Structures are given as structure tokens and as C-alpha cells.
Amino acid sequence: MAEPVLTAAEAAMRTGLTVRALRVYEARGLLDPPRTDKGWRLYGPREFQRLGIIQALKSLGLSLAEIARVLAGDTPSLRRVLEVQAALWRGRLAAAQAGLDLVEQALARTDTSRPDVPPISVDDLCTLIRRLDMNTMPETLRTVLAEDYTAEERATLMTPRGSEAAAAEGARAWTQLIADIQALRQAGIPATDPQAQEAARRWQGLVAAFTQGDGAVAQRTAGLWQKALDRDPQGHGLPFDQGLWDYVGAATKAAQA
């Protein structure tokens, strides 16, 4: 008895994937479903087996580019993949534990039966939210990291640098700087203005602090943000939009001239 052949919509429903994901896999050369005379893609046993391999490799932390090489026969060291993935999970475990500790500390301070415990204040709650937000990442960035970067590159870009206090202060500084630059743009201040150039210098200073002066990491981080903005130029799911990114770039060039 012949195995059933499904359309893209039916295959997506069967696997729990989206039709867009199937299209992305095809565009990356991971799938090559046959088509009908009218151009409809068909998914049969061969395609479902391929999808199973793709999903298994994704679960190991491989990017789509790495998966393409694996399926082409250029298999990377499995041990190295697992070592990097273990490092990533240890980092996530540490972040999760830190978040849990923060919440439990706040929860303990809501115990009104203990007069020796000071009640939690609004400022304390705001600090808690900011510190928890440091462990979050916009969906667009997560997608770009998963599809375009190797496991080792993701480990480099996602690993916090410096102390927790420095990271918290850096997060506040970024938030303030982005708001300041937005205000300059809304006021019509050109990128060549000294105020814009000063903001650009602050931006570069924060980049240097985040990357600890590593130029290679700074370049890869900039590439990550540009890819995210290529997907979401309006910045709906990001801290800023393409216009602000371009403004900072122009102000940086003006400051260096």
C-alpha cells in the first residue's frame, strides 16, 4: 500500500511545524519536495524522514547552516557540538537559578507573619523586574541566533560578561541611551550634530564594556543586531528600529571624521 503524500499545509499540521518553517528549510536546501504539474509541493516518507533528522539536529543546538553541512556529509565533531550545548545549558541553568533566587527572596518578604522581615517595596519590585529582564531575549534575536549562528558562536554572544552588578548597570545605561537617541531624532537633531556624536560615543563605550574590548565579539554582535533588524526593521519586537541603528552609524562616522 502506497504511503500517503501530503500538501504543505497537511504536512505542517501533521508535524506541528508551520508552513513558513517548511519554506525556510526548503530555501536553505534542507528539503526538496517534489511538485505537481500545478506547482503544489508534496511531502511523503522521504520528506518526513528528512524533517525528523532536521528537528533532531536542531534539538542538539545546531543552526540551519550547520544542519545543511551535516546533511551534505560534512559532519562536525559530535563531541564538540555536545560540549558547547552543555555549556549553553549550564549558563541557562545558572540564569534560571538566579531568577528563582530573586523571586524566592521577594516572596519571603511578603510574609506578613514575620515582623523581622522588611516588607517588599515598589522599588524592590522594579529592581526584580529589571534583573529578570536581563535573562530575556527578543524572539527575533533568538530566531536569528538559531538559524544563522553556530552553537559556539551562540555561546560567545549569549554569555554575560563582567559581574552581575555591571551587567545590571549596563542594561540601565542602554535603556537610557536608546531613549536619549530617540529624543534627538524626534527633535530633528541631525546625526552630524555634536549632541548626536556624543550619544554615538556613549553607544560605542557601552559596546566596549559589553564585549570587554573584544573587537571580534563586537563585530559579531553588530552583525547579529543587523540581521535581526533586517527581519524586523520597524523594531516591533526589538529595543530599537532600523532608523535608530542607521542614525547611530551616521553619528559615529561624523564623530570619527
C-alpha positions in Angstrom: 0.0 0.0 0.0 1.4 3.4 -1.0 2.4 5.9 1.7 0.2 9.0 1.8 1.5 12.1 0.2 0.5 15.4 1.9 0.4 19.0 0.9 2.5 21.6 2.7 -0.5 22.6 4.9 -1.2 19.0 5.7 2.5 18.2 6.4 2.7 21.3 8.7 -0.4 20.1 10.6 0.9 16.5 10.9 4.4 17.6 12.2 3.4 20.6 14.3 5.6 22.9 12.2 4.4 25.9 10.3 4.2 26.2 6.5 6.7 29.0 6.8 9.2 26.7 8.6 8.9 24.2 5.7 9.6 27.0 3.2 12.6 28.2 5.2 14.0 24.6 5.3 13.5 24.4 1.5 15.1 27.8 0.9 18.2 26.6 3.0 18.5 23.5 0.9 17.4 21.1 3.7 14.3 19.9 1.9 13.5 19.4 -1.8 9.9 18.3 -2.0 8.6 17.2 -5.4 5.8 19.3 -7.0 2.7 18.6 -9.0 2.2 20.0 -12.5 0.5 23.0 -10.9 3.4 23.7 -8.6 2.0 22.2 -5.4 4.7 20.9 -3.0 4.2 17.2 -1.9 5.5 15.7 1.3 5.9 11.9 1.5 8.0 9.4 3.6 11.3 10.8 2.3 10.5 14.3 3.3 9.1 13.3 6.7 12.3 11.3 7.4 14.3 14.4 6.5 12.2 16.6 8.7 12.8 14.2 11.6 16.6 14.4 11.1 16.4 18.2 10.9 14.4 18.5 14.1 16.7 16.1 15.9 19.8 18.1 14.9 18.1 21.4 15.9 17.4 19.9 19.4 21.2 19.4 19.7 21.7 23.2 19.1 22.8 23.1 15.5 22.0 26.1 13.3 20.3 25.6 9.9 23.6 26.2 8.2 25.3 23.5 10.3 22.4 21.1 9.6 22.9 21.7 5.9 26.5 20.7 6.2 25.6 17.6 8.2 23.0 16.5 5.6 25.6 17.2 2.9 28.0 14.8 4.6 30.3 17.4 6.2 29.6 16.2 9.8 31.1 18.3 12.6 32.5 16.7 15.7 29.5 15.4 17.7 31.6 15.7 20.9 32.3 19.4 20.2 28.6 20.1 19.5 27.6 18.4 22.7 30.3 20.2 24.7 29.1 23.6 23.5 25.5 22.7 24.1 26.3 21.6 27.6 28.0 24.9 28.3 24.9 26.7 27.0 22.6 24.7 29.2 24.8 25.3 32.2 24.5 29.0 31.6 20.8 28.8 31.2 20.6 26.7 34.4 22.6 29.4 36.3 20.4 32.1 35.0 17.3 30.2 35.9 18.6 29.6 39.4 19.5 33.3 39.8 15.9 34.2 38.7 14.4 31.7 41.1 16.6 33.0 44.0 15.4 36.6 43.3 11.7 35.5 43.2 12.0 33.5 46.4 13.7 36.4 48.2 10.9 38.7 47.1 8.3 36.0 48.1 9.8 35.8 51.6 9.4 39.5 52.1 5.7 39.2 51.5 5.3 37.1 54.7 3.4 39.4 57.0 3.7 36.9 59.9 7.4 37.8 60.3 7.9 41.2 61.7 11.7 40.9 61.4 11.5 40.8 57.6 11.1 44.2 56.0 8.2 44.4 53.5 9.0 44.5 49.8 8.7 47.9 48.3 7.8 49.1 44.8 11.5 50.0 44.2 12.4 46.4 45.2 9.8 45.1 42.7 11.2 47.3 39.9 14.7 46.1 40.6 13.5 42.5 40.5 11.8 43.1 37.1 14.9 44.7 35.7 17.1 41.8 36.8 14.8 39.2 35.5 14.5 41.1 32.2 18.3 40.7 31.8 17.7 37.0 31.2 15.2 37.5 28.4 15.8 37.9 24.7 13.6 39.2 21.9 12.1 36.4 19.8 13.7 37.9 16.7 17.1 37.7 18.1 16.5 34.1 19.3 15.4 33.2 15.8 18.4 34.7 14.1 20.8 33.0 16.6 19.1 29.6 16.0 19.2 29.9 12.2 22.4 31.8 11.3 24.9 31.1 14.1 26.8 28.0 15.2 26.5 26.7 18.7 29.9 28.0 19.6 29.0 31.5 18.3 25.8 31.5 20.2 27.7 30.6 23.4 30.0 33.6 22.8 27.2 36.0 22.1 24.9 34.9 24.9 27.4 34.5 27.7 27.2 37.5 30.1 30.5 39.4 30.6 31.6 41.0 33.8 29.8 41.0 37.1 26.1 40.8 37.7 26.2 44.4 39.1 28.0 45.6 36.0 25.5 43.8 33.7 22.6 45.4 35.6 24.1 48.9 35.3 24.8 48.3 31.6 21.2 47.3 31.0 20.0 50.5 32.6 22.6 52.6 30.6 21.4 51.0 27.3 17.8 51.8 28.1 18.6 55.4 28.9 20.8 55.9 25.9 18.2 54.5 23.5 15.6 56.8 25.0 18.0 59.8 24.6 18.7 59.0 21.0 15.0 58.6 20.3 14.5 62.1 21.7 17.3 63.5 19.5 15.7 62.0 16.4 12.2 63.2 17.4 13.6 66.7 17.9 15.1 66.7 14.4 18.7 66.8 15.6 20.9 65.7 12.6 23.4 62.9 13.1 26.2 65.4 12.4 25.2 67.5 15.5 27.6 67.4 18.5 24.8 66.0 20.6 24.3 63.1 18.3 28.0 62.5 18.1 28.3 62.4 21.9 25.4 59.9 22.0 27.3 57.8 19.5 30.4 57.9 21.7 28.3 56.7 24.6 27.0 53.9 22.4 30.5 52.7 21.5 31.5 52.9 25.1 28.7 50.6 26.1 29.6 48.2 23.3 33.2 48.2 24.5 32.0 47.5 28.1 29.7 44.7 27.0 32.3 43.0 24.8 35.2 43.8 27.2 37.1 45.4 24.3 37.0 42.3 22.1 36.7 43.7 18.6 35.8 40.4 17.1 32.9 39.9 19.5 31.7 43.5 18.9 31.7 42.8 15.2 29.7 39.6 15.5 27.3 41.3 17.9 26.7 44.1 15.4 26.1 41.5 12.7 23.5 39.8 15.0 21.6 43.0 15.5 21.7 43.9 11.8 20.2 40.5 10.9 17.5 41.0 13.5 16.7 44.4 12.1 16.6 43.0 8.6 13.8 40.8 9.8 12.1 43.5 11.9 13.1 46.9 10.5 10.3 48.7 12.4 11.7 47.3 15.7 8.3 46.0 16.8 9.9 43.2 18.8 13.3 44.9 19.4 14.6 47.7 21.6 15.0 50.0 18.6 14.3 50.2 14.9 16.5 50.4 11.8 16.2 54.2 11.7 17.9 54.5 15.1 20.6 52.0 14.1 21.3 54.0 11.0 21.3 57.3 13.0 23.9 55.9 15.4 26.0 54.7 12.5 25.9 58.1 10.8 26.7 59.9 14.1 29.6 57.5 14.7 31.1 58.3 11.3 30.6 62.0 11.9 32.4 61.8 15.3 35.3 60.0 13.7 35.7 62.4 10.8 
